[in-house]
């Protein structure tokens, strides 16, 4: 039983070591963010946020730069958001 408890503790620690830095950093994951979260980004309104969500439902983002393929995201808007977003691997 003690061995099982140790395994659980290790799993919890690993989880927080991998997840917490992303949460603490305040970065927004393009593959999982809600419309409300996306609209907190500079220059991203409800229509562009909806376009980002529609894009990722067809094909999840594999890089931050890929958001340039979304209608409504041009070079200037990308420059404004690129340091505020991340792309985490999508778990299927």
C-alpha positions as CSV (number, residue, x, y, z in Angstrom):
1,X,0.0,0.0,0.0
2,X,2.9,2.4,0.8
3,X,4.4,1.7,-2.6
4,X,1.1,2.6,-4.3
5,X,0.9,5.9,-2.3
6,X,4.5,6.7,-3.4
7,X,3.5,6.1,-7.0
8,X,0.5,8.4,-6.7
9,X,2.6,11.1,-5.1
10,X,5.2,10.9,-7.9
11,X,2.5,11.1,-10.6
12,X,0.9,14.1,-8.9
13,X,4.3,15.9,-8.7
14,X,5.1,15.1,-12.4
15,X,1.6,16.4,-13.4
16,X,2.1,19.7,-11.6
17,X,5.7,20.1,-12.8
18,X,4.5,19.9,-16.4
19,X,1.2,21.7,-16.2
20,X,1.8,24.4,-13.7
21,X,4.5,26.4,-15.6
22,X,2.1,26.9,-18.5
23,X,-0.8,27.9,-16.2
24,X,1.5,30.2,-14.2
25,X,3.0,31.8,-17.3
26,X,-0.5,33.0,-18.4
27,X,0.1,31.8,-21.9
28,X,-3.0,30.8,-23.9
29,X,-3.0,27.5,-25.7
30,X,-4.4,27.9,-29.2
31,X,-5.6,24.3,-29.2
32,X,-7.6,24.5,-26.0
33,X,-8.5,28.1,-25.3
34,X,-12.1,29.2,-25.1
35,X,-13.5,32.0,-27.1
36,X,-13.5,34.2,-23.9
37,X,-9.8,33.4,-23.4
38,X,-8.9,34.1,-27.0
39,X,-10.6,37.5,-26.9
40,X,-8.3,38.6,-24.1
41,X,-5.5,38.6,-26.7
42,X,-4.7,42.0,-28.3
43,X,-6.6,42.5,-31.5
44,X,-8.6,39.3,-31.2
45,X,-12.4,39.9,-31.1
46,X,-15.2,37.3,-31.0
47,X,-15.1,36.8,-34.8
48,X,-11.4,36.1,-35.0
49,X,-11.6,33.9,-31.8
50,X,-14.4,31.9,-33.5
51,X,-12.2,31.5,-36.6
52,X,-9.3,30.2,-34.5
53,X,-11.6,27.6,-32.9
54,X,-13.1,26.6,-36.3
55,X,-9.6,26.1,-37.7
56,X,-8.4,24.0,-34.8
57,X,-11.5,21.8,-35.0
58,X,-10.5,20.8,-38.5
59,X,-6.8,20.6,-37.8
60,X,-5.2,21.3,-34.4
61,X,-2.3,23.8,-34.5
62,X,1.1,22.3,-34.6
63,X,3.0,25.6,-34.1
64,X,2.2,29.1,-33.0
65,X,3.1,30.4,-36.5
66,X,0.3,28.3,-38.0
67,X,-2.3,30.8,-36.6
68,X,-1.3,33.0,-39.5
69,X,-3.4,30.7,-41.7
70,X,-6.5,31.7,-39.8
71,X,-8.7,34.4,-41.5
72,X,-8.3,37.6,-39.6
73,X,-4.8,37.0,-38.4
74,X,-2.2,38.9,-40.4
75,X,1.5,39.7,-39.7
76,X,0.7,42.7,-37.4
77,X,-1.8,40.8,-35.3
78,X,0.5,37.8,-35.1
79,X,3.4,40.0,-33.8
80,X,1.0,41.3,-31.1
81,X,0.0,37.8,-29.9
82,X,3.0,35.5,-30.6
83,X,4.6,35.8,-27.2
84,X,1.2,35.4,-25.4
85,X,0.2,32.0,-27.0
86,X,1.5,28.5,-27.0
87,X,0.6,25.3,-28.8
88,X,0.5,22.2,-26.7
89,X,0.3,18.7,-28.2
90,X,-3.3,17.6,-28.6
91,X,-4.1,14.4,-26.8
92,X,-6.6,12.3,-28.7
